[in-house]
Amino acid sequence: MTLIKSISGIRGTIGGTVGDNLTPVDAVKFASAYGTWLKQYSGKEKLTVVVGRDARISGPMIHNLVVNTLIGLGIDVIDLGLSTTPTVEVAVPIENADGGIILTASHNPKQWNALKLLNEKGEFLDGDQGLKILEIAEAEAFHFSEVDHLGEIMINDAYMDIHIDEVLNLALVDVDAVKAAKFKVVVDGVNSSGGIIIPRLLELMGVEVVELYCEPNGHFPHNPEPLKEHLTDISELVVKEGAHLGIVVDPDVDRLAFICEDGEMFGEEYTLVACADYVLSKTPGNTVSNMSSSRALRDVTNKHKGSYEASAVGEVNVVKLMKTNNAVIGGEGNGGIIYPELHYGRDSLVGVALFLTHLANKKMSVSALRASYPEYYMSKNKIELTPQIDVDAILVAMTEKYKNEDITTIDGVKIDFEENWVHLRKSNTEPIIRIYTEASTQEKADGLALRIIDEIKAIAGI
């Protein structure tokens, strides 16, 4: 099955059969469930929802289905058209809307699409709310509006520019300093909406832009997840062009990766580290990332006399803990920057603007900046188990085995050793344990992972 229903939305591959893939019927059903839940949740007579999409080939089809379903429920729609995830998140509170839907499968390949659901703050729904929507969808408990009470569509294609203005107006974004630095930057927009909004932002900051895959046609030229093995083209072009750095975003522009001037990866984990270093230097305070993110953020936070906390994996969990701890910046190690001064959502535009300001102030190369941070390496593995094996029992056994270490169990089991850590999480959809480790060298990270895998196999008897 390639239709995945979760508390954060619904995603799947286009085509196929109803209930097994993201077909038009499934798109309408889930949009109906969201609109029905929103009516119950808000208690209002008249509702407004902001809708935007990335540049996927299936985008216009899914977009029309979702928008017209909301209209059929009597909900007004502010249609942003081609947009980004953070742009929709910014638009919801500005428009005083009751919710938002982003049509994107994020870093998944082009055959995928999804509905990401927002509340009235422009933030992702919590687990209980998502569960309620799944229940409504399952029961098909929809009631559509009569002809005199259908919703209306208001088209607003200005929000990418509004989003850029909001970023440039942030107190810690120094456009003059960036202009004075005369940066030359290569941008890989993976042929989605990032190919429009990132070059536009950079040009307004006085940056010379070299575009690579910035045509928003939905034909992704490489796997759209911004990992090293997918980014050989931009790495080569940065060196060839003599650029100061490369900027890579995923199709919905909530994940951000940098390429150093020598073509080497800055490291997705270090996007947040560098931005946090700058923000904390100007506004000391606390930070949050998830439990599978690099320890380097903790080190940088400590350097600035702040407090670091780790949340369960998932953006909604990071945001919740950021609010509790009054974090001045946070995010995820996959290149997701959350800067509350603008909004509580991962935002590549905010990351780009803060990073370039930091770089301009430091007056050093990107590789030198990277070398200034603590050196950590991660290893990401998984063990596939038979359905008969009790994954929870394995995690309990590992907790007992390492009970004298610093252990956190809010999301699987994380064991913090003095010089490294391991995070064990079970998959919600298949009998798999994910094993993330981090250490001071790649060899040590891989070695720790292999040791833990052997221990798990011994416990499981495999």
KACOR-V824087 format. One record per run of one state. SS is the DSSP state (alpha for helix, beta for strand, coil for the rest). FROM is the first residue (numbers start at 1). TO is the last residue. Records with the same first field share a line. If there is no record, write none. Layout:
SS=FROM-TO / FROM-TO
This chain:
coil=1-2 / 7-8 / 15-17 / 19-20 / 23-23 / 43-47 / 54-58 / 73-75 / 83-84 / 95-98 / 104-111 / 119-123 / 125-126 / 140-146 / 150-152 / 156-158 / 169-174 / 182-183 / 189-193 / 205-207 / 213-227 / 231-231 / 242-244 / 250-255 / 260-264 / 266-267 / 283-285 / 291-295 / 304-307 / 312-314 / 326-326 / 333-335 / 339-345 / 347-347 / 363-365 / 372-376 / 385-390 / 402-405 / 409-412 / 417-420 / 427-431 / 440-441 / 461-462
beta=3-6 / 9-14 / 18-18 / 21-22 / 48-53 / 76-82 / 99-103 / 112-118 / 124-124 / 153-155 / 184-188 / 208-212 / 245-249 / 256-259 / 265-265 / 286-290 / 308-311 / 327-332 / 336-338 / 346-346 / 377-384 / 406-408 / 413-416 / 421-426 / 432-439
alpha=24-42 / 59-72 / 85-94 / 127-139 / 147-149 / 159-168 / 175-181 / 194-204 / 228-230 / 232-241 / 268-282 / 296-303 / 315-325 / 348-362 / 366-371 / 391-401 / 442-460
